[in-house]
Amino acid sequence: MYAKEWLAVNELPGMGALRTAALAAKQPQWPHGWLAGMPSNAASALRLWLAQPERSPLQQAIDHTFAWLEAAPNRHVLHRNHPAWPELLNQLPDPPVVLWAQGDLSALDGPKLAMVGTRRPTSEGSGNAQAFARELVNRGWCIVSGMALGVDGIAQRAALAAGGQSIAVLGCGVDVIYPPRHRDLHEQLSTLSGGLLLSEHPPGTVARPAFFPRRNRIVTGLSLGTLVVEATEKSGSLVSARLALEQDRELFALPGSLHNVQSRGCLQLLRSGATLVRHVDDILEELQHWAERYMPTSVSTVADQTSLDLPIDNDAPKDNVLNALGATPTPIDVLVQSADITVSECQQRLLMLELDGKVAQQAGGWVRVTRPW
């Protein structure tokens, strides 16, 4: 079967990803074996397309996709018989029937790790997402996420900025920019070497709430493991965490402060058995033996690279006030004691640091803003 046939199957009524996967697993002959295994309404629609494609609504969808393919370079339709099809997806009970792809297909070659988290990360969470994404791509890994606001987009930007690979799985067509604030990231993933956009929805499909949980199964299904960077107790990232476990993939979580609302989801995952991660080596120790089959021989592991417990801003001034701040808000009276200065001196220094974008005031005190990598 080629792209045309898979696109036709994808449009059949009464099939869907789960039923299509169950039928494909039997390796039926095309088209008679497929017709015999389909419900009657799907079989009737397929017979009409096979006999008179010009009268079939299936052909309209196929023509739409082929027109999209021809309109620009780096556009592809992936299916089980395509050489770039990710074999890990075949382990899912309901893999997508087809995937529309835009960008660099080589991003699918190596080992992949999903990185997910809150849409409103703290400065510490943002710094951790950047630091882990950067080091992982330096180790030859591809970062997979959903191009959402917050941790998803931060990790993917860091991966591309480091010259690495990143795949975004969208809950809309690959030509639809959602969220709109990520227009530049969408462009980078479409055009930069190592960037790739994927979707199980045809081009032009607008984002809908029901599409995103389904999208998440592809994010985790492409990946050997999933790292949750920061998440609240009711975060959508916990859906990805559950899917990773259901798919028998490794689940990792970063610990955080007991007082940080954005860390409570991760703490819950750790309590339930997720692997606690302090640095990238904690991930590689669990996954490297699986990843070797995907690792290009030209990529070497940086064995002596400094581990990252927390991202460090090497350009930060050796300043008592700045060094006393972290991701948890610190009241000014505590800062005065820690830095051993007067209140007036502390306020003046905080003002200068705030103007430099290195600190910010939040409810409960001041926090340190991690500088982007």
Secondary structure, 3 states (H helix, E strand, C coil): CCHHHHHHHHHCCCCHHHHHHHHHCCCCCCCHHHHHHCCHHHHHHHHHHHHCHHHCHHHHHHHHHHHHHHHCCCEEEECCCCCCCCHHHHHCCCCCCCEEEEECHHHHCCCEEEEECCCCCCHHHHHHHHHHHHHHHHCCCEEEECCCCCHHHHHHHHHHHCCCEEEEECCCCCCCCCCHHHHHHHHHHHHCCCEEEEECCCCCCCCCCCHHHHHHHHHHHCCCEEEECCCCCCCCHHHHHHHHHHCCCEEEECCCCCCCHHHHHHHHHHHCCCEECCCHHHHHHHHHHHHCCCCCCCCCCCCCCCCCCCCCCCCCCCCHHHHCCCCCCECHHHHHHHHCCCHHHHHHHHHHHHHCCCEEEECCEEEECCCCC
